[in-house]
Every structure is written in C-alpha cells, then in structure tokens.
C-alpha cells in the first residue's frame, strides 16, 4: 500500500513537472512571438523619429540663418 502511494505521488509529481515544462515552453513561444511582432513597429518608430529629428535640425538651421 505504501509503495502504491509513493508511486502515485511520484507519477503526480512527474505530471506536474511535464505540465510546468509545457507551460514554460508555451510562454517562451508567446513572448518570442510578441517580440517578433513588435520589431517592425519599433523599426518604423525609429525611422519616424529620425525623419522628425532631421526636419527639426533643418528648421533650426533655417531659423538660425534667418536670424543672422
């Protein structure tokens, strides 16, 4: 009887371990998917910021030249 209880506990622990492993793998895949989806957005933001900086720099030069 005690051997059966130990076996049942061991089996349950193994199933819990397997479930946690699957959960961790799924969580990792979801996180990677989210990162992959965010990359183009971040790239676009970087480009947009670069354009805005260029325009601001150009306007600052024009304003400086107009004041001179």
PyMOL Python script that loads the backbone (N, CA, C, O; Angstrom):
from pymol import cmd

cmd.read_pdbstr("""\
ATOM      1  N   UNK A   1       0.820  -1.191   0.000  1.00  0.00           N
ATOM      2  CA  UNK A   1       0.000   0.000   0.000  1.00  0.00           C
ATOM      3  C   UNK A   1       0.867   1.259   0.000  1.00  0.00           C
ATOM      4  O   UNK A   1       0.603   2.208  -0.739  1.00  0.00           O
ATOM      5  N   UNK A   2       1.900   1.253   0.836  1.00  0.00           N
ATOM      6  CA  UNK A   2       2.796   2.415   0.902  1.00  0.00           C
ATOM      7  C   UNK A   2       3.537   2.593  -0.420  1.00  0.00           C
ATOM      8  O   UNK A   2       3.754   3.719  -0.867  1.00  0.00           O
ATOM      9  N   UNK A   3       3.925   1.481  -1.046  1.00  0.00           N
ATOM     10  CA  UNK A   3       4.609   1.527  -2.338  1.00  0.00           C
ATOM     11  C   UNK A   3       3.696   2.151  -3.395  1.00  0.00           C
ATOM     12  O   UNK A   3       4.159   2.922  -4.235  1.00  0.00           O
ATOM     13  N   UNK A   4       2.418   1.825  -3.359  1.00  0.00           N
ATOM     14  CA  UNK A   4       1.459   2.385  -4.310  1.00  0.00           C
ATOM     15  C   UNK A   4       1.314   3.886  -4.105  1.00  0.00           C
ATOM     16  O   UNK A   4       1.225   4.647  -5.069  1.00  0.00           O
ATOM     17  N   UNK A   5       1.291   4.307  -2.846  1.00  0.00           N
ATOM     18  CA  UNK A   5       1.170   5.733  -2.545  1.00  0.00           C
ATOM     19  C   UNK A   5       2.389   6.479  -3.049  1.00  0.00           C
ATOM     20  O   UNK A   5       2.266   7.560  -3.625  1.00  0.00           O
ATOM     21  N   UNK A   6       3.573   5.904  -2.836  1.00  0.00           N
ATOM     22  CA  UNK A   6       4.797   6.547  -3.310  1.00  0.00           C
ATOM     23  C   UNK A   6       4.811   6.628  -4.826  1.00  0.00           C
ATOM     24  O   UNK A   6       5.238   7.631  -5.398  1.00  0.00           O
ATOM     25  N   UNK A   7       4.348   5.581  -5.468  1.00  0.00           N
ATOM     26  CA  UNK A   7       4.292   5.558  -6.925  1.00  0.00           C
ATOM     27  C   UNK A   7       3.300   6.605  -7.427  1.00  0.00           C
ATOM     28  O   UNK A   7       3.574   7.301  -8.404  1.00  0.00           O
ATOM     29  N   UNK A   8       2.157   6.719  -6.766  1.00  0.00           N
ATOM     30  CA  UNK A   8       1.147   7.694  -7.170  1.00  0.00           C
ATOM     31  C   UNK A   8       1.683   9.117  -7.010  1.00  0.00           C
ATOM     32  O   UNK A   8       1.473   9.969  -7.874  1.00  0.00           O
ATOM     33  N   UNK A   9       2.374   9.364  -5.905  1.00  0.00           N
ATOM     34  CA  UNK A   9       2.948  10.694  -5.671  1.00  0.00           C
ATOM     35  C   UNK A   9       4.025  10.980  -6.710  1.00  0.00           C
ATOM     36  O   UNK A   9       4.099  12.087  -7.244  1.00  0.00           O
ATOM     37  N   UNK A  10       4.851   9.995  -6.994  1.00  0.00           N
ATOM     38  CA  UNK A  10       5.910  10.165  -7.992  1.00  0.00           C
ATOM     39  C   UNK A  10       5.317  10.438  -9.369  1.00  0.00           C
ATOM     40  O   UNK A  10       5.809  11.297 -10.101  1.00  0.00           O
ATOM     41  N   UNK A  11       4.262   9.709  -9.722  1.00  0.00           N
ATOM     42  CA  UNK A  11       3.604   9.926 -11.014  1.00  0.00           C
ATOM     43  C   UNK A  11       2.985  11.315 -11.084  1.00  0.00           C
ATOM     44  O   UNK A  11       3.089  11.997 -12.104  1.00  0.00           O
ATOM     45  N   UNK A  12       2.345  11.730 -10.003  1.00  0.00           N
ATOM     46  CA  UNK A  12       1.728  13.057  -9.968  1.00  0.00           C
ATOM     47  C   UNK A  12       2.786  14.137 -10.097  1.00  0.00           C
ATOM     48  O   UNK A  12       2.590  15.117 -10.815  1.00  0.00           O
ATOM     49  N   UNK A  13       3.914  13.965  -9.405  1.00  0.00           N
ATOM     50  CA  UNK A  13       5.000  14.943  -9.482  1.00  0.00           C
ATOM     51  C   UNK A  13       5.551  15.011 -10.907  1.00  0.00           C
ATOM     52  O   UNK A  13       5.868  16.092 -11.401  1.00  0.00           O
ATOM     53  N   UNK A  14       5.663  13.870 -11.555  1.00  0.00           N
ATOM     54  CA  UNK A  14       6.152  13.840 -12.937  1.00  0.00           C
ATOM     55  C   UNK A  14       5.184  14.579 -13.860  1.00  0.00           C
ATOM     56  O   UNK A  14       5.611  15.329 -14.739  1.00  0.00           O
ATOM     57  N   UNK A  15       3.870  14.366 -13.659  1.00  0.00           N
ATOM     58  CA  UNK A  15       2.876  15.046 -14.494  1.00  0.00           C
ATOM     59  C   UNK A  15       2.920  16.558 -14.262  1.00  0.00           C
ATOM     60  O   UNK A  15       2.812  17.340 -15.206  1.00  0.00           O
ATOM     61  N   UNK A  16       3.078  16.960 -13.006  1.00  0.00           N
ATOM     62  CA  UNK A  16       3.179  18.389 -12.697  1.00  0.00           C
ATOM     63  C   UNK A  16       4.426  18.963 -13.375  1.00  0.00           C
ATOM     64  O   UNK A  16       4.374  20.047 -13.956  1.00  0.00           O
ATOM     65  N   UNK A  17       5.528  18.247 -13.301  1.00  0.00           N
ATOM     66  CA  UNK A  17       6.758  18.693 -13.954  1.00  0.00           C
ATOM     67  C   UNK A  17       6.580  18.828 -15.451  1.00  0.00           C
ATOM     68  O   UNK A  17       7.035  19.803 -16.048  1.00  0.00           O
ATOM     69  N   UNK A  18       5.926  17.861 -16.056  1.00  0.00           N
ATOM     70  CA  UNK A  18       5.675  17.916 -17.501  1.00  0.00           C
ATOM     71  C   UNK A  18       4.785  19.107 -17.856  1.00  0.00           C
ATOM     72  O   UNK A  18       5.034  19.814 -18.833  1.00  0.00           O
ATOM     73  N   UNK A  19       3.753  19.317 -17.054  1.00  0.00           N
ATOM     74  CA  UNK A  19       2.834  20.431 -17.297  1.00  0.00           C
ATOM     75  C   UNK A  19       3.565  21.761 -17.177  1.00  0.00           C
ATOM     76  O   UNK A  19       3.373  22.651 -18.006  1.00  0.00           O
ATOM     77  N   UNK A  20       4.391  21.902 -16.165  1.00  0.00           N
ATOM     78  CA  UNK A  20       5.165  23.136 -15.997  1.00  0.00           C
ATOM     79  C   UNK A  20       6.133  23.342 -17.153  1.00  0.00           C
ATOM     80  O   UNK A  20       6.317  24.465 -17.622  1.00  0.00           O
ATOM     81  N   UNK A  21       6.743  22.271 -17.605  1.00  0.00           N
ATOM     82  CA  UNK A  21       7.649  22.373 -18.745  1.00  0.00           C
ATOM     83  C   UNK A  21       6.927  22.827 -20.003  1.00  0.00           C
ATOM     84  O   UNK A  21       7.433  23.664 -20.751  1.00  0.00           O
ATOM     85  N   UNK A  22       5.745  22.274 -20.232  1.00  0.00           N
ATOM     86  CA  UNK A  22       4.947  22.676 -21.396  1.00  0.00           C
ATOM     87  C   UNK A  22       4.519  24.138 -21.267  1.00  0.00           C
ATOM     88  O   UNK A  22       4.563  24.892 -22.240  1.00  0.00           O
ATOM     89  N   UNK A  23       4.107  24.533 -20.064  1.00  0.00           N
ATOM     90  CA  UNK A  23       3.696  25.909 -19.835  1.00  0.00           C
ATOM     91  C   UNK A  23       4.863  26.865 -20.094  1.00  0.00           C
ATOM     92  O   UNK A  23       4.686  27.909 -20.721  1.00  0.00           O
ATOM     93  N   UNK A  24       6.039  26.509 -19.615  1.00  0.00           N
ATOM     94  CA  UNK A  24       7.218  27.359 -19.824  1.00  0.00           C
ATOM     95  C   UNK A  24       7.542  27.472 -21.306  1.00  0.00           C
ATOM     96  O   UNK A  24       7.865  28.557 -21.788  1.00  0.00           O
ATOM     97  N   UNK A  25       7.460  26.369 -22.028  1.00  0.00           N
ATOM     98  CA  UNK A  25       7.744  26.392 -23.467  1.00  0.00           C
ATOM     99  C   UNK A  25       6.723  27.260 -24.212  1.00  0.00           C
ATOM    100  O   UNK A  25       7.091  28.037 -25.093  1.00  0.00           O
ATOM    101  N   UNK A  26       5.444  27.123 -23.856  1.00  0.00           N
ATOM    102  CA  UNK A  26       4.414  27.940 -24.496  1.00  0.00           C
ATOM    103  C   UNK A  26       4.611  29.417 -24.166  1.00  0.00           C
ATOM    104  O   UNK A  26       4.455  30.279 -25.031  1.00  0.00           O
ATOM    105  N   UNK A  27       4.951  29.702 -22.921  1.00  0.00           N
ATOM    106  CA  UNK A  27       5.186  31.093 -22.522  1.00  0.00           C
ATOM    107  C   UNK A  27       6.353  31.684 -23.285  1.00  0.00           C
ATOM    108  O   UNK A  27       6.302  32.839 -23.708  1.00  0.00           O
ATOM    109  N   UNK A  28       7.396  30.904 -23.463  1.00  0.00           N
ATOM    110  CA  UNK A  28       8.566  31.372 -24.209  1.00  0.00           C
ATOM    111  C   UNK A  28       8.201  31.653 -25.667  1.00  0.00           C
ATOM    112  O   UNK A  28       8.618  32.664 -26.233  1.00  0.00           O
ATOM    113  N   UNK A  29       7.420  30.752 -26.273  1.00  0.00           N
ATOM    114  CA  UNK A  29       6.996  30.955 -27.668  1.00  0.00           C
ATOM    115  C   UNK A  29       6.131  32.205 -27.793  1.00  0.00           C
ATOM    116  O   UNK A  29       6.285  32.978 -28.739  1.00  0.00           O
ATOM    117  N   UNK A  30       5.230  32.403 -26.849  1.00  0.00           N
ATOM    118  CA  UNK A  30       4.364  33.585 -26.898  1.00  0.00           C
ATOM    119  C   UNK A  30       5.185  34.857 -26.754  1.00  0.00           C
ATOM    120  O   UNK A  30       4.950  35.835 -27.463  1.00  0.00           O
ATOM    121  N   UNK A  31       6.145  34.847 -25.837  1.00  0.00           N
ATOM    122  CA  UNK A  31       6.991  36.025 -25.647  1.00  0.00           C
ATOM    123  C   UNK A  31       7.788  36.316 -26.915  1.00  0.00           C
ATOM    124  O   UNK A  31       7.902  37.470 -27.329  1.00  0.00           O
ATOM    125  N   UNK A  32       8.339  35.276 -27.531  1.00  0.00           N
ATOM    126  CA  UNK A  32       9.113  35.466 -28.757  1.00  0.00           C
ATOM    127  C   UNK A  32       8.228  35.978 -29.878  1.00  0.00           C
ATOM    128  O   UNK A  32       8.642  36.840 -30.653  1.00  0.00           O
ATOM    129  N   UNK A  33       7.007  35.453 -29.970  1.00  0.00           N
ATOM    130  CA  UNK A  33       6.067  35.932 -30.991  1.00  0.00           C
ATOM    131  C   UNK A  33       5.776  37.418 -30.796  1.00  0.00           C
ATOM    132  O   UNK A  33       5.743  38.181 -31.761  1.00  0.00           O
ATOM    133  N   UNK A  34       5.563  37.826 -29.539  1.00  0.00           N
ATOM    134  CA  UNK A  34       5.304  39.240 -29.250  1.00  0.00           C
ATOM    135  C   UNK A  34       6.502  40.109 -29.614  1.00  0.00           C
ATOM    136  O   UNK A  34       6.338  41.202 -30.155  1.00  0.00           O
ATOM    137  N   UNK A  35       7.690  39.631 -29.324  1.00  0.00           N
ATOM    138  CA  UNK A  35       8.906  40.369 -29.682  1.00  0.00           C
ATOM    139  C   UNK A  35       9.009  40.495 -31.197  1.00  0.00           C
ATOM    140  O   UNK A  35       9.311  41.568 -31.719  1.00  0.00           O
ATOM    141  N   UNK A  36       8.756  39.397 -31.894  1.00  0.00           N
ATOM    142  CA  UNK A  36       8.832  39.410 -33.357  1.00  0.00           C
ATOM    143  C   UNK A  36       7.799  40.376 -33.958  1.00  0.00           C
ATOM    144  O   UNK A  36       8.080  41.049 -34.949  1.00  0.00           O
ATOM    145  N   UNK A  37       6.612  40.439 -33.357  1.00  0.00           N
ATOM    146  CA  UNK A  37       5.580  41.347 -33.850  1.00  0.00           C
ATOM    147  C   UNK A  37       5.944  42.801 -33.573  1.00  0.00           C
ATOM    148  O   UNK A  37       5.580  43.689 -34.343  1.00  0.00           O
ATOM    149  N   UNK A  38       6.653  43.047 -32.488  1.00  0.00           N
ATOM    150  CA  UNK A  38       6.993  44.423 -32.107  1.00  0.00           C
ATOM    151  C   UNK A  38       8.162  44.984 -32.922  1.00  0.00           C
ATOM    152  O   UNK A  38       8.280  46.201 -33.061  1.00  0.00           O
ATOM    153  N   UNK A  39       9.007  44.136 -33.450  1.00  0.00           N
ATOM    154  CA  UNK A  39      10.190  44.614 -34.171  1.00  0.00           C
ATOM    155  C   UNK A  39       9.866  45.567 -35.318  1.00  0.00           C
ATOM    156  O   UNK A  39      10.490  46.624 -35.408  1.00  0.00           O
ATOM    157  N   UNK A  40       8.915  45.240 -36.203  1.00  0.00           N
ATOM    158  CA  UNK A  40       8.608  46.188 -37.288  1.00  0.00           C
ATOM    159  C   UNK A  40       8.076  47.522 -36.762  1.00  0.00           C
ATOM    160  O   UNK A  40       8.386  48.576 -37.316  1.00  0.00           O
ATOM    161  N   UNK A  41       7.288  47.478 -35.710  1.00  0.00           N
ATOM    162  CA  UNK A  41       6.745  48.707 -35.134  1.00  0.00           C
ATOM    163  C   UNK A  41       7.884  49.568 -34.601  1.00  0.00           C
ATOM    164  O   UNK A  41       7.919  50.776 -34.836  1.00  0.00           O
ATOM    165  N   UNK A  42       8.800  48.954 -33.894  1.00  0.00           N
ATOM    166  CA  UNK A  42       9.942  49.692 -33.364  1.00  0.00           C
ATOM    167  C   UNK A  42      10.814  50.248 -34.485  1.00  0.00           C
ATOM    168  O   UNK A  42      11.330  51.361 -34.384  1.00  0.00           O
ATOM    169  N   UNK A  43      10.975  49.473 -35.548  1.00  0.00           N
ATOM    170  CA  UNK A  43      11.747  49.935 -36.697  1.00  0.00           C
ATOM    171  C   UNK A  43      11.086  51.169 -37.314  1.00  0.00           C
ATOM    172  O   UNK A  43      11.759  52.145 -37.643  1.00  0.00           O
ATOM    173  N   UNK A  44       9.764  51.112 -37.465  1.00  0.00           N
ATOM    174  CA  UNK A  44       9.026  52.257 -38.012  1.00  0.00           C
ATOM    175  C   UNK A  44       9.151  53.476 -37.103  1.00  0.00           C
ATOM    176  O   UNK A  44       9.334  54.594 -37.584  1.00  0.00           O
ATOM    177  N   UNK A  45       9.055  53.266 -35.804  1.00  0.00           N
ATOM    178  CA  UNK A  45       9.195  54.379 -34.863  1.00  0.00           C
ATOM    179  C   UNK A  45      10.574  55.009 -34.956  1.00  0.00           C
ATOM    180  O   UNK A  45      10.710  56.231 -34.905  1.00  0.00           O
ATOM    181  N   UNK A  46      11.590  54.178 -35.091  1.00  0.00           N
ATOM    182  CA  UNK A  46      12.962  54.681 -35.207  1.00  0.00           C
ATOM    183  C   UNK A  46      13.108  55.524 -36.471  1.00  0.00           C
ATOM    184  O   UNK A  46      13.709  56.598 -36.449  1.00  0.00           O
ATOM    185  N   UNK A  47      12.548  55.021 -37.575  1.00  0.00           N
ATOM    186  CA  UNK A  47      12.620  55.774 -38.830  1.00  0.00           C
ATOM    187  C   UNK A  47      11.872  57.098 -38.727  1.00  0.00           C
ATOM    188  O   UNK A  47      12.365  58.133 -39.174  1.00  0.00           O
ATOM    189  N   UNK A  48      10.688  57.061 -38.140  1.00  0.00           N
ATOM    190  CA  UNK A  48       9.886  58.268 -37.978  1.00  0.00           C
ATOM    191  C   UNK A  48      10.608  59.277 -37.090  1.00  0.00           C
ATOM    192  O   UNK A  48      10.614  60.474 -37.377  1.00  0.00           O
ATOM    193  N   UNK A  49      11.207  58.795 -36.022  1.00  0.00           N
ATOM    194  CA  UNK A  49      11.960  59.691 -35.137  1.00  0.00           C
ATOM    195  C   UNK A  49      13.140  60.299 -35.880  1.00  0.00           C
ATOM    196  O   UNK A  49      13.440  61.480 -35.705  1.00  0.00           O
ATOM    197  N   UNK A  50      13.807  59.512 -36.701  1.00  0.00           N
ATOM    198  CA  UNK A  50      14.937  60.018 -37.483  1.00  0.00           C
ATOM    199  C   UNK A  50      14.510  61.118 -38.433  1.00  0.00           C
ATOM    200  O   UNK A  50      15.189  62.135 -38.566  1.00  0.00           O
ATOM    201  N   UNK A  51      13.366  60.908 -39.101  1.00  0.00           N
ATOM    202  CA  UNK A  51      12.847  61.929 -40.016  1.00  0.00           C
ATOM    203  C   UNK A  51      12.498  63.197 -39.246  1.00  0.00           C
ATOM    204  O   UNK A  51      12.808  64.302 -39.689  1.00  0.00           O
ATOM    205  N   UNK A  52      11.852  63.037 -38.093  1.00  0.00           N
ATOM    206  CA  UNK A  52      11.473  64.198 -37.290  1.00  0.00           C
ATOM    207  C   UNK A  52      12.706  64.965 -36.811  1.00  0.00           C
ATOM    208  O   UNK A  52      12.708  66.196 -36.800  1.00  0.00           O
ATOM    209  N   UNK A  53      13.740  64.248 -36.421  1.00  0.00           N
ATOM    210  CA  UNK A  53      14.985  64.903 -35.982  1.00  0.00           C
ATOM    211  C   UNK A  53      15.620  65.662 -37.144  1.00  0.00           C
ATOM    212  O   UNK A  53      16.093  66.787 -36.979  1.00  0.00           O
ATOM    213  N   UNK A  54      15.627  65.039 -38.313  1.00  0.00           N
ATOM    214  CA  UNK A  54      16.185  65.706 -39.490  1.00  0.00           C
ATOM    215  C   UNK A  54      15.422  66.990 -39.816  1.00  0.00           C
ATOM    216  O   UNK A  54      16.025  68.020 -40.114  1.00  0.00           O
ATOM    217  N   UNK A  55      14.093  66.919 -39.756  1.00  0.00           N
ATOM    218  CA  UNK A  55      13.279  68.107 -40.040  1.00  0.00           C
ATOM    219  C   UNK A  55      13.520  69.199 -38.997  1.00  0.00           C
ATOM    220  O   UNK A  55      13.642  70.376 -39.337  1.00  0.00           O
ATOM    221  N   UNK A  56      13.586  68.800 -37.733  1.00  0.00           N
ATOM    222  CA  UNK A  56      13.831  69.778 -36.664  1.00  0.00           C
ATOM    223  C   UNK A  56      15.199  70.421 -36.829  1.00  0.00           C
ATOM    224  O   UNK A  56      15.353  71.623 -36.611  1.00  0.00           O
ATOM    225  N   UNK A  57      16.184  69.634 -37.209  1.00  0.00           N
ATOM    226  CA  UNK A  57      17.535  70.171 -37.425  1.00  0.00           C
ATOM    227  C   UNK A  57      17.528  71.156 -38.584  1.00  0.00           C
ATOM    228  O   UNK A  57      18.128  72.229 -38.508  1.00  0.00           O
ATOM    229  N   UNK A  58      16.836  70.776 -39.666  1.00  0.00           N
ATOM    230  CA  UNK A  58      16.746  71.666 -40.827  1.00  0.00           C
ATOM    231  C   UNK A  58      16.055  72.978 -40.459  1.00  0.00           C
ATOM    232  O   UNK A  58      16.514  74.053 -40.847  1.00  0.00           O
ATOM    233  N   UNK A  59      14.964  72.890 -39.719  1.00  0.00           N
ATOM    234  CA  UNK A  59      14.253  74.103 -39.302  1.00  0.00           C
ATOM    235  C   UNK A  59      15.121  74.969 -38.399  1.00  0.00           C
ATOM    236  O   UNK A  59      15.098  76.195 -38.504  1.00  0.00           O
ATOM    237  N   UNK A  60      15.878  74.345 -37.523  1.00  0.00           N
ATOM    238  CA  UNK A  60      16.761  75.093 -36.630  1.00  0.00           C
ATOM    239  C   UNK A  60      17.834  75.822 -37.428  1.00  0.00           C
ATOM    240  O   UNK A  60      18.167  76.965 -37.117  1.00  0.00           O
ATOM    241  N   UNK A  61      18.379  75.171 -38.452  1.00  0.00           N
ATOM    242  CA  UNK A  61      19.380  75.822 -39.312  1.00  0.00           C
ATOM    243  C   UNK A  61      18.771  76.997 -40.065  1.00  0.00           C
ATOM    244  O   UNK A  61      19.370  78.068 -40.158  1.00  0.00           O
ATOM    245  N   UNK A  62      17.564  76.779 -40.605  1.00  0.00           N
ATOM    246  CA  UNK A  62      16.904  77.868 -41.336  1.00  0.00           C
ATOM    247  C   UNK A  62      16.604  79.044 -40.419  1.00  0.00           C
ATOM    248  O   UNK A  62      16.786  80.200 -40.803  1.00  0.00           O
ATOM    249  N   UNK A  63      16.143  78.748 -39.204  1.00  0.00           N
ATOM    250  CA  UNK A  63      15.848  79.821 -38.249  1.00  0.00           C
ATOM    251  C   UNK A  63      17.114  80.547 -37.856  1.00  0.00           C
ATOM    252  O   UNK A  63      17.106  81.766 -37.690  1.00  0.00           O
ATOM    253  N   UNK A  64      18.197  79.817 -37.707  1.00  0.00           N
ATOM    254  CA  UNK A  64      19.478  80.421 -37.342  1.00  0.00           C
ATOM    255  C   UNK A  64      19.988  81.315 -38.472  1.00  0.00           C
ATOM    256  O   UNK A  64      20.488  82.414 -38.236  1.00  0.00           O
ATOM    257  N   UNK A  65      19.852  80.823 -39.698  1.00  0.00           N
ATOM    258  CA  UNK A  65      20.294  81.611 -40.851  1.00  0.00           C
ATOM    259  C   UNK A  65      19.415  82.846 -41.067  1.00  0.00           C
ATOM    260  O   UNK A  65      19.904  83.899 -41.476  1.00  0.00           O
ATOM    261  N   UNK A  66      18.138  82.712 -40.795  1.00  0.00           N
ATOM    262  CA  UNK A  66      17.226  83.848 -40.969  1.00  0.00           C
ATOM    263  C   UNK A  66      17.524  84.942 -39.931  1.00  0.00           C
ATOM    264  O   UNK A  66      17.383  86.132 -40.212  1.00  0.00           O
ATOM    265  N   UNK A  67      17.929  84.528 -38.758  1.00  0.00           N
ATOM    266  CA  UNK A  67      18.238  85.485 -37.713  1.00  0.00           C
ATOM    267  C   UNK A  67      19.575  86.179 -37.903  1.00  0.00           C
ATOM    268  O   UNK A  67      19.827  87.239 -37.330  1.00  0.00           O
ATOM    269  N   UNK A  68      20.417  85.577 -38.703  1.00  0.00           N
ATOM    270  CA  UNK A  68      21.756  86.137 -38.911  1.00  0.00           C
ATOM    271  C   UNK A  68      21.757  87.163 -39.938  1.00  0.00           C
ATOM    272  O   UNK A  68      22.805  87.737 -40.236  1.00  0.00           O
TER     273      UNK A  68
END
""", "prot")
cmd.dss("prot")
cmd.show_as("cartoon", "prot")
cmd.util.cbc("prot")
cmd.orient("prot")
